[in-house]
Each structure stands twice: as C-alpha cells, then as structure tokens.
Amino acid sequence: MGLKSDDEYEDDGRTIVNMNVDGMPWYRADRDGQPQTPAKPGQGMSDEEVRQYKWAAVRAGLIIVLIFGAVFAAFIAFCDFIWFQ
C-alpha cells in the first residue's frame, strides 16, 4: 500500500481543518461559517461579578507577593543568624 502520486490526487472540496483563526493576518470574518451577530443584552458580566473577579485577582497577587516576601525574609534571617556567624 504505497502513497498516491500527485497526479492521482483529486480534491473533493472538503475542509479538514479550518485555518481561519481570529487574530491571524489572513483572518476573514465572512469565512467563519457562523453569522456575525452582535452580543445580546444581558450576556455580559454584571458590575458585582466584575468587582468579584477583580478582587480575586488582587488577592491572588497579594498571596504570591506574601509568599515571595516570606521566603526572602527567611533567607535573610538564615544568612544573618546561621551562615555568616
């Protein structure tokens, strides 16, 4: 069972993988296959949800800063009291 040569290949027009990716230089909205419809009212996040997401992001950042700060303080204490004695 060998490979077909180029002259035996027949294109049937089917798309195996759609390479029309949003953000790429060759992207065209009219080729998406789905009609372009504007967002409907009520589909976005409410102000309370936005506030909750922002607070969660700030908390995550603060936790990371606190962990790095604690590790740095422990390293300084180790150097001061044990290593440089």
C-alpha positions in Angstrom: 0.0 0.0 0.0 2.0 3.0 -1.2 1.3 6.7 -1.3 -0.6 8.1 -4.2 1.2 10.3 -6.6 0.2 13.9 -7.2 -1.5 13.2 -10.5 -3.8 10.6 -8.8 -5.0 13.1 -6.2 -8.5 14.5 -6.6 -9.7 17.5 -4.5 -13.3 17.0 -3.4 -13.5 20.5 -1.8 -14.0 19.4 1.9 -12.3 21.4 4.6 -10.5 19.1 7.0 -9.3 21.8 9.4 -10.5 25.4 9.3 -7.3 27.6 9.4 -9.3 30.9 9.7 -8.2 31.8 13.2 -9.1 35.1 14.9 -6.1 37.3 15.3 -4.1 35.9 12.4 -3.2 38.1 9.4 -5.3 36.1 7.0 -8.4 36.0 9.2 -11.7 36.9 7.5 -14.9 37.2 9.5 -17.1 36.3 6.5 -15.4 32.8 6.3 -16.2 31.8 9.8 -19.1 29.7 8.9 -21.2 31.3 11.5 -23.1 34.6 11.0 -21.6 37.6 12.8 -24.2 38.7 15.3 -23.7 41.4 17.9 -23.8 40.5 21.6 -27.2 40.4 23.1 -28.0 42.5 26.1 -27.6 40.6 29.4 -24.8 38.4 28.1 -22.0 40.4 29.8 -21.0 40.4 33.4 -22.7 42.5 36.0 -20.9 45.1 38.0 -20.8 42.8 41.0 -19.3 40.0 39.0 -16.6 42.3 37.6 -15.8 43.5 41.2 -15.6 39.9 42.4 -13.2 38.9 39.6 -11.0 42.0 40.3 -10.9 41.3 44.0 -10.0 37.6 43.3 -7.1 38.7 41.1 -5.8 41.2 43.7 -6.0 38.5 46.4 -4.1 36.0 44.2 -1.4 38.6 43.5 -1.1 39.5 47.2 -0.7 35.9 48.2 2.1 35.4 45.7 3.8 38.6 47.0 3.5 37.5 50.6 4.9 34.1 49.8 7.9 35.6 48.0 8.4 38.1 50.8 8.3 35.4 53.5 10.9 33.3 51.6 13.1 36.3 51.1 12.8 37.3 54.8 13.6 33.7 55.8 16.7 33.7 53.5 17.9 37.0 55.0 17.4 35.6 58.5 19.2 32.4 57.6 22.2 34.4 56.2 22.3 36.7 59.2 22.0 34.2 62.1 23.5 31.0 60.7 25.6 31.3 57.6 27.6 34.5 58.4 28.3 33.6 62.1 
